[in-house]
Structure formats: C-alpha cells, structure tokens
Amino acid sequence: MRVVDIVLNGPEHVSALVNITNRYPYTIQLRQGRYVVDGKSILGVCSLQQSKPITLEVYSDHCDTLIEDLQPLIC
C-alpha cells in the first residue's frame, strides 16, 4: 500500500484526479478525518473539504506511474 497527501484547489483538480485514478486498476481511497471515499468517484471526491490536505491510499505496491501522474497534486 502507498500513501501520499494531496491538495485539491478547485474543480479542475478534482476532475484531473478522477481522470487519472480511473486509468489504473488499483483500489484507491481518499481519507480526510473520519471520511473515506472512493478515489475514482467524482461525487465522493467532491464531498471532501478541498481546502485541507487529503490522504490518498493506493492498495498496490507497484503504482509508481500513478504517483508520477499525481505529482502536481501531491503536497
């Protein structure tokens, strides 16, 4: 499992995140406080508070290309 913190600054970042995560077969979850949502669901991602860091959890050890694609969003 890989864990990184991301920041979403507006709807264009939300859209970019969902587009990127949907390209990969891994299970991806976003965690903020006690809330956990599917990282591939635009409604789930929109339900999180975007002004605070969000923890992205990827349930795979071989996800280097996904992490590279998400680099602009990583804190």
mmCIF file of the N, C-alpha and C atoms, coordinates in Angstrom:
data_MODEL
# 
_entry.id   MODEL 
# 
loop_
_atom_site.group_PDB 
_atom_site.id 
_atom_site.type_symbol 
_atom_site.label_atom_id 
_atom_site.label_alt_id 
_atom_site.label_comp_id 
_atom_site.label_asym_id 
_atom_site.label_entity_id 
_atom_site.label_seq_id 
_atom_site.pdbx_PDB_ins_code 
_atom_site.Cartn_x 
_atom_site.Cartn_y 
_atom_site.Cartn_z 
_atom_site.occupancy 
_atom_site.B_iso_or_equiv 
_atom_site.pdbx_formal_charge 
_atom_site.auth_seq_id 
_atom_site.auth_comp_id 
_atom_site.auth_asym_id 
_atom_site.auth_atom_id 
_atom_site.pdbx_PDB_model_num 
ATOM 1   N N  . MET A 1 1  ? 0.844   -1.172 0.000   1.00 0.00 ? 1  MET A N  1 
ATOM 2   C CA . MET A 1 1  ? 0.000   0.000  0.000   1.00 0.00 ? 1  MET A CA 1 
ATOM 3   C C  . MET A 1 1  ? 0.894   1.240  0.000   1.00 0.00 ? 1  MET A C  1 
ATOM 4   N N  . ARG A 1 2  ? 0.519   2.228  -0.802  1.00 0.00 ? 2  ARG A N  1 
ATOM 5   C CA . ARG A 1 2  ? 1.233   3.513  -0.847  1.00 0.00 ? 2  ARG A CA 1 
ATOM 6   C C  . ARG A 1 2  ? 0.287   4.595  -0.365  1.00 0.00 ? 2  ARG A C  1 
ATOM 7   N N  . VAL A 1 3  ? 0.821   5.544  0.387   1.00 0.00 ? 3  VAL A N  1 
ATOM 8   C CA . VAL A 1 3  ? 0.034   6.638  0.941   1.00 0.00 ? 3  VAL A CA 1 
ATOM 9   C C  . VAL A 1 3  ? 0.735   7.954  0.638   1.00 0.00 ? 3  VAL A C  1 
ATOM 10  N N  . VAL A 1 4  ? -0.016  8.914  0.080   1.00 0.00 ? 4  VAL A N  1 
ATOM 11  C CA . VAL A 1 4  ? 0.505   10.258 -0.173  1.00 0.00 ? 4  VAL A CA 1 
ATOM 12  C C  . VAL A 1 4  ? -0.569  11.273 0.208   1.00 0.00 ? 4  VAL A C  1 
ATOM 13  N N  . ASP A 1 5  ? -0.141  12.475 0.551   1.00 0.00 ? 5  ASP A N  1 
ATOM 14  C CA . ASP A 1 5  ? -1.073  13.563 0.827   1.00 0.00 ? 5  ASP A CA 1 
ATOM 15  C C  . ASP A 1 5  ? -1.183  14.437 -0.413  1.00 0.00 ? 5  ASP A C  1 
ATOM 16  N N  . ILE A 1 6  ? -2.426  14.817 -0.744  1.00 0.00 ? 6  ILE A N  1 
ATOM 17  C CA . ILE A 1 6  ? -2.680  15.663 -1.906  1.00 0.00 ? 6  ILE A CA 1 
ATOM 18  C C  . ILE A 1 6  ? -3.493  16.875 -1.480  1.00 0.00 ? 6  ILE A C  1 
ATOM 19  N N  . VAL A 1 7  ? -3.484  17.891 -2.324  1.00 0.00 ? 7  VAL A N  1 
ATOM 20  C CA . VAL A 1 7  ? -4.312  19.081 -2.130  1.00 0.00 ? 7  VAL A CA 1 
ATOM 21  C C  . VAL A 1 7  ? -5.062  19.330 -3.431  1.00 0.00 ? 7  VAL A C  1 
ATOM 22  N N  . LEU A 1 8  ? -6.367  19.552 -3.317  1.00 0.00 ? 8  LEU A N  1 
ATOM 23  C CA . LEU A 1 8  ? -7.196  19.848 -4.469  1.00 0.00 ? 8  LEU A CA 1 
ATOM 24  C C  . LEU A 1 8  ? -7.624  21.307 -4.398  1.00 0.00 ? 8  LEU A C  1 
ATOM 25  N N  . ASN A 1 9  ? -7.189  22.113 -5.347  1.00 0.00 ? 9  ASN A N  1 
ATOM 26  C CA . ASN A 1 9  ? -7.503  23.543 -5.364  1.00 0.00 ? 9  ASN A CA 1 
ATOM 27  C C  . ASN A 1 9  ? -8.501  23.850 -6.468  1.00 0.00 ? 9  ASN A C  1 
ATOM 28  N N  . GLY A 1 10 ? -9.720  23.414 -6.296  1.00 0.00 ? 10 GLY A N  1 
ATOM 29  C CA . GLY A 1 10 ? -10.761 23.739 -7.256  1.00 0.00 ? 10 GLY A CA 1 
ATOM 30  C C  . GLY A 1 10 ? -11.240 22.564 -8.068  1.00 0.00 ? 10 GLY A C  1 
ATOM 31  N N  . PRO A 1 11 ? -12.290 22.806 -8.848  1.00 0.00 ? 11 PRO A N  1 
ATOM 32  C CA . PRO A 1 11 ? -12.917 21.724 -9.623  1.00 0.00 ? 11 PRO A CA 1 
ATOM 33  C C  . PRO A 1 11 ? -12.014 21.130 -10.698 1.00 0.00 ? 11 PRO A C  1 
ATOM 34  N N  . GLU A 1 12 ? -11.072 21.913 -11.227 1.00 0.00 ? 12 GLU A N  1 
ATOM 35  C CA . GLU A 1 12 ? -10.180 21.362 -12.252 1.00 0.00 ? 12 GLU A CA 1 
ATOM 36  C C  . GLU A 1 12 ? -9.245  20.317 -11.664 1.00 0.00 ? 12 GLU A C  1 
ATOM 37  N N  . HIS A 1 13 ? -8.833  20.478 -10.405 1.00 0.00 ? 13 HIS A N  1 
ATOM 38  C CA . HIS A 1 13 ? -8.002  19.466 -9.743  1.00 0.00 ? 13 HIS A CA 1 
ATOM 39  C C  . HIS A 1 13 ? -8.808  18.219 -9.424  1.00 0.00 ? 13 HIS A C  1 
ATOM 40  N N  . VAL A 1 14 ? -10.073 18.399 -9.026  1.00 0.00 ? 14 VAL A N  1 
ATOM 41  C CA . VAL A 1 14 ? -10.943 17.248 -8.752  1.00 0.00 ? 14 VAL A CA 1 
ATOM 42  C C  . VAL A 1 14 ? -11.114 16.426 -10.025 1.00 0.00 ? 14 VAL A C  1 
ATOM 43  N N  . SER A 1 15 ? -11.410 17.102 -11.112 1.00 0.00 ? 15 SER A N  1 
ATOM 44  C CA . SER A 1 15 ? -11.591 16.418 -12.396 1.00 0.00 ? 15 SER A CA 1 
ATOM 45  C C  . SER A 1 15 ? -10.311 15.712 -12.834 1.00 0.00 ? 15 SER A C  1 
ATOM 46  N N  . ALA A 1 16 ? -9.180  16.379 -12.684 1.00 0.00 ? 16 ALA A N  1 
ATOM 47  C CA . ALA A 1 16 ? -7.896  15.771 -13.065 1.00 0.00 ? 16 ALA A CA 1 
ATOM 48  C C  . ALA A 1 16 ? -7.612  14.534 -12.229 1.00 0.00 ? 16 ALA A C  1 
ATOM 49  N N  . LEU A 1 17 ? -7.866  14.616 -10.927 1.00 0.00 ? 17 LEU A N  1 
ATOM 50  C CA . LEU A 1 17 ? -7.630  13.467 -10.039 1.00 0.00 ? 17 LEU A CA 1 
ATOM 51  C C  . LEU A 1 17 ? -8.471  12.274 -10.462 1.00 0.00 ? 17 LEU A C  1 
ATOM 52  N N  . VAL A 1 18 ? -9.753  12.490 -10.681 1.00 0.00 ? 18 VAL A N  1 
ATOM 53  C CA . VAL A 1 18 ? -10.647 11.382 -11.049 1.00 0.00 ? 18 VAL A CA 1 
ATOM 54  C C  . VAL A 1 18 ? -10.265 10.807 -12.404 1.00 0.00 ? 18 VAL A C  1 
ATOM 55  N N  . ASN A 1 19 ? -9.898  11.653 -13.357 1.00 0.00 ? 19 ASN A N  1 
ATOM 56  C CA . ASN A 1 19 ? -9.463  11.161 -14.666 1.00 0.00 ? 19 ASN A CA 1 
ATOM 57  C C  . ASN A 1 19 ? -8.209  10.310 -14.554 1.00 0.00 ? 19 ASN A C  1 
ATOM 58  N N  . ILE A 1 20 ? -7.268  10.725 -13.725 1.00 0.00 ? 20 ILE A N  1 
ATOM 59  C CA . ILE A 1 20 ? -6.028  9.961  -13.547 1.00 0.00 ? 20 ILE A CA 1 
ATOM 60  C C  . ILE A 1 20 ? -6.301  8.638  -12.844 1.00 0.00 ? 20 ILE A C  1 
ATOM 61  N N  . THR A 1 21 ? -7.038  8.667  -11.740 1.00 0.00 ? 21 THR A N  1 
ATOM 62  C CA . THR A 1 21 ? -7.265  7.446  -10.964 1.00 0.00 ? 21 THR A CA 1 
ATOM 63  C C  . THR A 1 21 ? -8.068  6.406  -11.740 1.00 0.00 ? 21 THR A C  1 
ATOM 64  N N  . ASN A 1 22 ? -8.944  6.839  -12.628 1.00 0.00 ? 22 ASN A N  1 
ATOM 65  C CA . ASN A 1 22 ? -9.744  5.891  -13.403 1.00 0.00 ? 22 ASN A CA 1 
ATOM 66  C C  . ASN A 1 22 ? -8.943  5.166  -14.474 1.00 0.00 ? 22 ASN A C  1 
ATOM 67  N N  . ARG A 1 23 ? -7.725  5.614  -14.749 1.00 0.00 ? 23 ARG A N  1 
ATOM 68  C CA . ARG A 1 23 ? -6.874  4.938  -15.730 1.00 0.00 ? 23 ARG A CA 1 
ATOM 69  C C  . ARG A 1 23 ? -6.166  3.717  -15.161 1.00 0.00 ? 23 ARG A C  1 
ATOM 70  N N  . TYR A 1 24 ? -6.228  3.536  -13.851 1.00 0.00 ? 24 TYR A N  1 
ATOM 71  C CA . TYR A 1 24 ? -5.476  2.474  -13.192 1.00 0.00 ? 24 TYR A CA 1 
ATOM 72  C C  . TYR A 1 24 ? -6.421  1.478  -12.522 1.00 0.00 ? 24 TYR A C  1 
ATOM 73  N N  . PRO A 1 25 ? -6.025  0.197  -12.483 1.00 0.00 ? 25 PRO A N  1 
ATOM 74  C CA . PRO A 1 25 ? -6.905  -0.832 -11.925 1.00 0.00 ? 25 PRO A CA 1 
ATOM 75  C C  . PRO A 1 25 ? -6.857  -0.942 -10.401 1.00 0.00 ? 25 PRO A C  1 
ATOM 76  N N  . TYR A 1 26 ? -6.033  -0.142 -9.740  1.00 0.00 ? 26 TYR A N  1 
ATOM 77  C CA . TYR A 1 26 ? -5.860  -0.268 -8.300  1.00 0.00 ? 26 TYR A CA 1 
ATOM 78  C C  . TYR A 1 26 ? -7.078  0.258  -7.542  1.00 0.00 ? 26 TYR A C  1 
ATOM 79  N N  . THR A 1 27 ? -7.242  -0.246 -6.328  1.00 0.00 ? 27 THR A N  1 
ATOM 80  C CA . THR A 1 27 ? -8.217  0.332  -5.418  1.00 0.00 ? 27 THR A CA 1 
ATOM 81  C C  . THR A 1 27 ? -7.581  1.585  -4.823  1.00 0.00 ? 27 THR A C  1 
ATOM 82  N N  . ILE A 1 28 ? -8.291  2.699  -4.949  1.00 0.00 ? 28 ILE A N  1 
ATOM 83  C CA . ILE A 1 28 ? -7.770  3.984  -4.477  1.00 0.00 ? 28 ILE A CA 1 
ATOM 84  C C  . ILE A 1 28 ? -8.826  4.620  -3.585  1.00 0.00 ? 28 ILE A C  1 
ATOM 85  N N  . GLN A 1 29 ? -8.411  4.981  -2.381  1.00 0.00 ? 29 GLN A N  1 
ATOM 86  C CA . GLN A 1 29 ? -9.322  5.631  -1.444  1.00 0.00 ? 29 GLN A CA 1 
ATOM 87  C C  . GLN A 1 29 ? -8.747  6.960  -1.006  1.00 0.00 ? 29 GLN A C  1 
ATOM 88  N N  . LEU A 1 30 ? -9.646  7.914  -0.744  1.00 0.00 ? 30 LEU A N  1 
ATOM 89  C CA . LEU A 1 30 ? -9.254  9.199  -0.209  1.00 0.00 ? 30 LEU A CA 1 
ATOM 90  C C  . LEU A 1 30 ? -9.792  9.288  1.210   1.00 0.00 ? 30 LEU A C  1 
ATOM 91  N N  . ARG A 1 31 ? -8.947  9.739  2.114   1.00 0.00 ? 31 ARG A N  1 
ATOM 92  C CA . ARG A 1 31 ? -9.302  9.802  3.530   1.00 0.00 ? 31 ARG A CA 1 
ATOM 93  C C  . ARG A 1 31 ? -9.063  11.224 4.034   1.00 0.00 ? 31 ARG A C  1 
ATOM 94  N N  . GLN A 1 32 ? -10.082 11.754 4.707   1.00 0.00 ? 32 GLN A N  1 
ATOM 95  C CA . GLN A 1 32 ? -9.965  13.076 5.327   1.00 0.00 ? 32 GLN A CA 1 
ATOM 96  C C  . GLN A 1 32 ? -10.716 13.015 6.646   1.00 0.00 ? 32 GLN A C  1 
ATOM 97  N N  . GLY A 1 33 ? -9.950  13.000 7.723   1.00 0.00 ? 33 GLY A N  1 
ATOM 98  C CA . GLY A 1 33 ? -10.576 12.838 9.032   1.00 0.00 ? 33 GLY A CA 1 
ATOM 99  C C  . GLY A 1 33 ? -11.236 11.480 9.132   1.00 0.00 ? 33 GLY A C  1 
ATOM 100 N N  . ARG A 1 34 ? -12.515 11.462 9.455   1.00 0.00 ? 34 ARG A N  1 
ATOM 101 C CA . ARG A 1 34 ? -13.232 10.184 9.570   1.00 0.00 ? 34 ARG A CA 1 
ATOM 102 C C  . ARG A 1 34 ? -13.945 9.776  8.290   1.00 0.00 ? 34 ARG A C  1 
ATOM 103 N N  . TYR A 1 35 ? -13.799 10.571 7.233   1.00 0.00 ? 35 TYR A N  1 
ATOM 104 C CA . TYR A 1 35 ? -14.456 10.277 5.966   1.00 0.00 ? 35 TYR A CA 1 
ATOM 105 C C  . TYR A 1 35 ? -13.513 9.534  5.028   1.00 0.00 ? 35 TYR A C  1 
ATOM 106 N N  . VAL A 1 36 ? -14.033 8.502  4.377   1.00 0.00 ? 36 VAL A N  1 
ATOM 107 C CA . VAL A 1 36 ? -13.286 7.733  3.390   1.00 0.00 ? 36 VAL A CA 1 
ATOM 108 C C  . VAL A 1 36 ? -14.170 7.615  2.152   1.00 0.00 ? 36 VAL A C  1 
ATOM 109 N N  . VAL A 1 37 ? -13.618 7.996  0.988   1.00 0.00 ? 37 VAL A N  1 
ATOM 110 C CA . VAL A 1 37 ? -14.388 7.918  -0.254  1.00 0.00 ? 37 VAL A CA 1 
ATOM 111 C C  . VAL A 1 37 ? -13.558 7.205  -1.317  1.00 0.00 ? 37 VAL A C  1 
ATOM 112 N N  . ASP A 1 38 ? -14.249 6.721  -2.328  1.00 0.00 ? 38 ASP A N  1 
ATOM 113 C CA . ASP A 1 38 ? -13.615 6.078  -3.476  1.00 0.00 ? 38 ASP A CA 1 
ATOM 114 C C  . ASP A 1 38 ? -12.891 7.147  -4.291  1.00 0.00 ? 38 ASP A C  1 
ATOM 115 N N  . GLY A 1 39 ? -11.620 6.944  -4.551  1.00 0.00 ? 39 GLY A N  1 
ATOM 116 C CA . GLY A 1 39 ? -10.824 7.903  -5.304  1.00 0.00 ? 39 GLY A CA 1 
ATOM 117 C C  . GLY A 1 39 ? -11.165 7.976  -6.772  1.00 0.00 ? 39 GLY A C  1 
ATOM 118 N N  . LYS A 1 40 ? -12.049 7.100  -7.252  1.00 0.00 ? 40 LYS A N  1 
ATOM 119 C CA . LYS A 1 40 ? -12.455 7.103  -8.651  1.00 0.00 ? 40 LYS A CA 1 
ATOM 120 C C  . LYS A 1 40 ? -13.851 7.691  -8.835  1.00 0.00 ? 40 LYS A C  1 
ATOM 121 N N  . SER A 1 41 ? -14.454 8.147  -7.756  1.00 0.00 ? 41 SER A N  1 
ATOM 122 C CA . SER A 1 41 ? -15.814 8.687  -7.791  1.00 0.00 ? 41 SER A CA 1 
ATOM 123 C C  . SER A 1 41 ? -15.780 10.207 -7.707  1.00 0.00 ? 41 SER A C  1 
ATOM 124 N N  . ILE A 1 42 ? -16.270 10.860 -8.737  1.00 0.00 ? 42 ILE A N  1 
ATOM 125 C CA . ILE A 1 42 ? -16.250 12.323 -8.731  1.00 0.00 ? 42 ILE A CA 1 
ATOM 126 C C  . ILE A 1 42 ? -17.151 12.880 -7.629  1.00 0.00 ? 42 ILE A C  1 
ATOM 127 N N  . LEU A 1 43 ? -18.275 12.223 -7.369  1.00 0.00 ? 43 LEU A N  1 
ATOM 128 C CA . LEU A 1 43 ? -19.156 12.679 -6.286  1.00 0.00 ? 43 LEU A CA 1 
ATOM 129 C C  . LEU A 1 43 ? -18.493 12.500 -4.930  1.00 0.00 ? 43 LEU A C  1 
ATOM 130 N N  . GLY A 1 44 ? -17.797 11.395 -4.756  1.00 0.00 ? 44 GLY A N  1 
ATOM 131 C CA . GLY A 1 44 ? -17.103 11.161 -3.499  1.00 0.00 ? 44 GLY A CA 1 
ATOM 132 C C  . GLY A 1 44 ? -16.010 12.181 -3.263  1.00 0.00 ? 44 GLY A C  1 
ATOM 133 N N  . VAL A 1 45 ? -15.228 12.459 -4.297  1.00 0.00 ? 45 VAL A N  1 
ATOM 134 C CA . VAL A 1 45 ? -14.134 13.420 -4.173  1.00 0.00 ? 45 VAL A CA 1 
ATOM 135 C C  . VAL A 1 45 ? -14.689 14.822 -3.914  1.00 0.00 ? 45 VAL A C  1 
ATOM 136 N N  . CYS A 1 46 ? -15.773 15.172 -4.571  1.00 0.00 ? 46 CYS A N  1 
ATOM 137 C CA . CYS A 1 46 ? -16.382 16.500 -4.372  1.00 0.00 ? 46 CYS A CA 1 
ATOM 138 C C  . CYS A 1 46 ? -16.936 16.664 -2.959  1.00 0.00 ? 46 CYS A C  1 
ATOM 139 N N  . SER A 1 47 ? -17.244 15.573 -2.291  1.00 0.00 ? 47 SER A N  1 
ATOM 140 C CA . SER A 1 47 ? -17.816 15.671 -0.952  1.00 0.00 ? 47 SER A CA 1 
ATOM 141 C C  . SER A 1 47 ? -16.772 15.998 0.117   1.00 0.00 ? 47 SER A C  1 
ATOM 142 N N  . LEU A 1 48 ? -15.491 15.918 -0.225  1.00 0.00 ? 48 LEU A N  1 
ATOM 143 C CA . LEU A 1 48 ? -14.426 16.228 0.731   1.00 0.00 ? 48 LEU A CA 1 
ATOM 144 C C  . LEU A 1 48 ? -14.157 17.729 0.761   1.00 0.00 ? 48 LEU A C  1 
ATOM 145 N N  . GLN A 1 49 ? -13.642 18.196 1.884   1.00 0.00 ? 49 GLN A N  1 
ATOM 146 C CA . GLN A 1 49 ? -13.285 19.600 2.023   1.00 0.00 ? 49 GLN A CA 1 
ATOM 147 C C  . GLN A 1 49 ? -11.981 19.843 1.275   1.00 0.00 ? 49 GLN A C  1 
ATOM 148 N N  . GLN A 1 50 ? -12.043 20.659 0.244   1.00 0.00 ? 50 GLN A N  1 
ATOM 149 C CA . GLN A 1 50 ? -10.902 20.797 -0.656  1.00 0.00 ? 50 GLN A CA 1 
ATOM 150 C C  . GLN A 1 50 ? -9.819  21.738 -0.149  1.00 0.00 ? 50 GLN A C  1 
ATOM 151 N N  . SER A 1 51 ? -10.087 22.497 0.880   1.00 0.00 ? 51 SER A N  1 
ATOM 152 C CA . SER A 1 51 ? -9.077  23.444 1.368   1.00 0.00 ? 51 SER A CA 1 
ATOM 153 C C  . SER A 1 51 ? -8.058  22.799 2.299   1.00 0.00 ? 51 SER A C  1 
ATOM 154 N N  . LYS A 1 52 ? -8.287  21.545 2.674   1.00 0.00 ? 52 LYS A N  1 
ATOM 155 C CA . LYS A 1 52 ? -7.382  20.842 3.589   1.00 0.00 ? 52 LYS A CA 1 
ATOM 156 C C  . LYS A 1 52 ? -6.725  19.668 2.864   1.00 0.00 ? 52 LYS A C  1 
ATOM 157 N N  . PRO A 1 53 ? -5.547  19.238 3.328   1.00 0.00 ? 53 PRO A N  1 
ATOM 158 C CA . PRO A 1 53 ? -4.898  18.070 2.713   1.00 0.00 ? 53 PRO A CA 1 
ATOM 159 C C  . PRO A 1 53 ? -5.758  16.813 2.821   1.00 0.00 ? 53 PRO A C  1 
ATOM 160 N N  . ILE A 1 54 ? -5.649  15.979 1.810   1.00 0.00 ? 54 ILE A N  1 
ATOM 161 C CA . ILE A 1 54 ? -6.402  14.728 1.721   1.00 0.00 ? 54 ILE A CA 1 
ATOM 162 C C  . ILE A 1 54 ? -5.388  13.602 1.581   1.00 0.00 ? 54 ILE A C  1 
ATOM 163 N N  . THR A 1 55 ? -5.593  12.526 2.320   1.00 0.00 ? 55 THR A N  1 
ATOM 164 C CA . THR A 1 55 ? -4.699  11.369 2.239   1.00 0.00 ? 55 THR A CA 1 
ATOM 165 C C  . THR A 1 55 ? -5.211  10.426 1.156   1.00 0.00 ? 55 THR A C  1 
ATOM 166 N N  . LEU A 1 56 ? -4.351  10.135 0.191   1.00 0.00 ? 56 LEU A N  1 
ATOM 167 C CA . LEU A 1 56 ? -4.683  9.217  -0.889  1.00 0.00 ? 56 LEU A CA 1 
ATOM 168 C C  . LEU A 1 56 ? -3.999  7.893  -0.611  1.00 0.00 ? 56 LEU A C  1 
ATOM 169 N N  . GLU A 1 57 ? -4.778  6.822  -0.582  1.00 0.00 ? 57 GLU A N  1 
ATOM 170 C CA . GLU A 1 57 ? -4.256  5.478  -0.313  1.00 0.00 ? 57 GLU A CA 1 
ATOM 171 C C  . GLU A 1 57 ? -4.427  4.616  -1.550  1.00 0.00 ? 57 GLU A C  1 
ATOM 172 N N  . VAL A 1 58 ? -3.324  4.050  -2.027  1.00 0.00 ? 58 VAL A N  1 
ATOM 173 C CA . VAL A 1 58 ? -3.340  3.165  -3.184  1.00 0.00 ? 58 VAL A CA 1 
ATOM 174 C C  . VAL A 1 58 ? -3.027  1.772  -2.686  1.00 0.00 ? 58 VAL A C  1 
ATOM 175 N N  . TYR A 1 59 ? -3.907  0.832  -2.955  1.00 0.00 ? 59 TYR A N  1 
ATOM 176 C CA . TYR A 1 59 ? -3.727  -0.526 -2.481  1.00 0.00 ? 59 TYR A CA 1 
ATOM 177 C C  . TYR A 1 59 ? -2.971  -1.362 -3.509  1.00 0.00 ? 59 TYR A C  1 
ATOM 178 N N  . SER A 1 60 ? -1.725  -0.943 -3.727  1.00 0.00 ? 60 SER A N  1 
ATOM 179 C CA . SER A 1 60 ? -0.800  -1.653 -4.600  1.00 0.00 ? 60 SER A CA 1 
ATOM 180 C C  . SER A 1 60 ? 0.600   -1.149 -4.284  1.00 0.00 ? 60 SER A C  1 
ATOM 181 N N  . ASP A 1 61 ? 1.578   -2.016 -4.393  1.00 0.00 ? 61 ASP A N  1 
ATOM 182 C CA . ASP A 1 61 ? 2.959   -1.609 -4.167  1.00 0.00 ? 61 ASP A CA 1 
ATOM 183 C C  . ASP A 1 61 ? 3.653   -1.203 -5.460  1.00 0.00 ? 61 ASP A C  1 
ATOM 184 N N  . HIS A 1 62 ? 3.027   -1.497 -6.586  1.00 0.00 ? 62 HIS A N  1 
ATOM 185 C CA . HIS A 1 62 ? 3.631   -1.231 -7.889  1.00 0.00 ? 62 HIS A CA 1 
ATOM 186 C C  . HIS A 1 62 ? 2.852   -0.148 -8.620  1.00 0.00 ? 62 HIS A C  1 
ATOM 187 N N  . CYS A 1 63 ? 2.808   1.029  -8.026  1.00 0.00 ? 63 CYS A N  1 
ATOM 188 C CA . CYS A 1 63 ? 1.992   2.110  -8.585  1.00 0.00 ? 63 CYS A CA 1 
ATOM 189 C C  . CYS A 1 63 ? 2.819   3.367  -8.835  1.00 0.00 ? 63 CYS A C  1 
ATOM 190 N N  . ASP A 1 64 ? 4.067   3.198  -9.218  1.00 0.00 ? 64 ASP A N  1 
ATOM 191 C CA . ASP A 1 64 ? 4.950   4.342  -9.429  1.00 0.00 ? 64 ASP A CA 1 
ATOM 192 C C  . ASP A 1 64 ? 4.456   5.270  -10.534 1.00 0.00 ? 64 ASP A C  1 
ATOM 193 N N  . THR A 1 65 ? 3.884   4.721  -11.598 1.00 0.00 ? 65 THR A N  1 
ATOM 194 C CA . THR A 1 65 ? 3.397   5.582  -12.678 1.00 0.00 ? 65 THR A CA 1 
ATOM 195 C C  . THR A 1 65 ? 2.196   6.405  -12.229 1.00 0.00 ? 65 THR A C  1 
ATOM 196 N N  . LEU A 1 66 ? 1.347   5.833  -11.397 1.00 0.00 ? 66 LEU A N  1 
ATOM 197 C CA . LEU A 1 66 ? 0.218   6.598  -10.849 1.00 0.00 ? 66 LEU A CA 1 
ATOM 198 C C  . LEU A 1 66 ? 0.716   7.749  -9.988  1.00 0.00 ? 66 LEU A C  1 
ATOM 199 N N  . ILE A 1 67 ? 1.691   7.495  -9.138  1.00 0.00 ? 67 ILE A N  1 
ATOM 200 C CA . ILE A 1 67 ? 2.247   8.540  -8.276  1.00 0.00 ? 67 ILE A CA 1 
ATOM 201 C C  . ILE A 1 67 ? 2.894   9.633  -9.127  1.00 0.00 ? 67 ILE A C  1 
ATOM 202 N N  . GLU A 1 68 ? 3.560   9.255  -10.201 1.00 0.00 ? 68 GLU A N  1 
ATOM 203 C CA . GLU A 1 68 ? 4.151   10.251 -11.104 1.00 0.00 ? 68 GLU A CA 1 
ATOM 204 C C  . GLU A 1 68 ? 3.081   11.114 -11.756 1.00 0.00 ? 68 GLU A C  1 
ATOM 205 N N  . ASP A 1 69 ? 1.980   10.497 -12.169 1.00 0.00 ? 69 ASP A N  1 
ATOM 206 C CA . ASP A 1 69 ? 0.878   11.253 -12.789 1.00 0.00 ? 69 ASP A CA 1 
ATOM 207 C C  . ASP A 1 69 ? 0.223   12.208 -11.795 1.00 0.00 ? 69 ASP A C  1 
ATOM 208 N N  . LEU A 1 70 ? 0.216   11.847 -10.518 1.00 0.00 ? 70 LEU A N  1 
ATOM 209 C CA . LEU A 1 70 ? -0.414  12.678 -9.488  1.00 0.00 ? 70 LEU A CA 1 
ATOM 210 C C  . LEU A 1 70 ? 0.530   13.733 -8.911  1.00 0.00 ? 70 LEU A C  1 
ATOM 211 N N  . GLN A 1 71 ? 1.760   13.790 -9.379  1.00 0.00 ? 71 GLN A N  1 
ATOM 212 C CA . GLN A 1 71 ? 2.771   14.684 -8.803  1.00 0.00 ? 71 GLN A CA 1 
ATOM 213 C C  . GLN A 1 71 ? 2.312   16.139 -8.666  1.00 0.00 ? 71 GLN A C  1 
ATOM 214 N N  . PRO A 1 72 ? 1.595   16.725 -9.619  1.00 0.00 ? 72 PRO A N  1 
ATOM 215 C CA . PRO A 1 72 ? 1.157   18.120 -9.449  1.00 0.00 ? 72 PRO A CA 1 
ATOM 216 C C  . PRO A 1 72 ? 0.200   18.324 -8.272  1.00 0.00 ? 72 PRO A C  1 
ATOM 217 N N  . LEU A 1 73 ? -0.453  17.271 -7.812  1.00 0.00 ? 73 LEU A N  1 
ATOM 218 C CA . LEU A 1 73 ? -1.426  17.386 -6.720  1.00 0.00 ? 73 LEU A CA 1 
ATOM 219 C C  . LEU A 1 73 ? -0.845  17.023 -5.358  1.00 0.00 ? 73 LEU A C  1 
ATOM 220 N N  . ILE A 1 74 ? 0.344   16.424 -5.339  1.00 0.00 ? 74 ILE A N  1 
ATOM 221 C CA . ILE A 1 74 ? 0.931   15.950 -4.085  1.00 0.00 ? 74 ILE A CA 1 
ATOM 222 C C  . ILE A 1 74 ? 1.523   17.115 -3.301  1.00 0.00 ? 74 ILE A C  1 
ATOM 223 N N  . CYS A 1 75 ? 1.259   17.104 -1.988  1.00 0.00 ? 75 CYS A N  1 
ATOM 224 C CA . CYS A 1 75 ? 1.795   18.157 -1.090  1.00 0.00 ? 75 CYS A CA 1 
ATOM 225 C C  . CYS A 1 75 ? 3.300   18.049 -0.996  1.00 0.00 ? 75 CYS A C  1 
# 
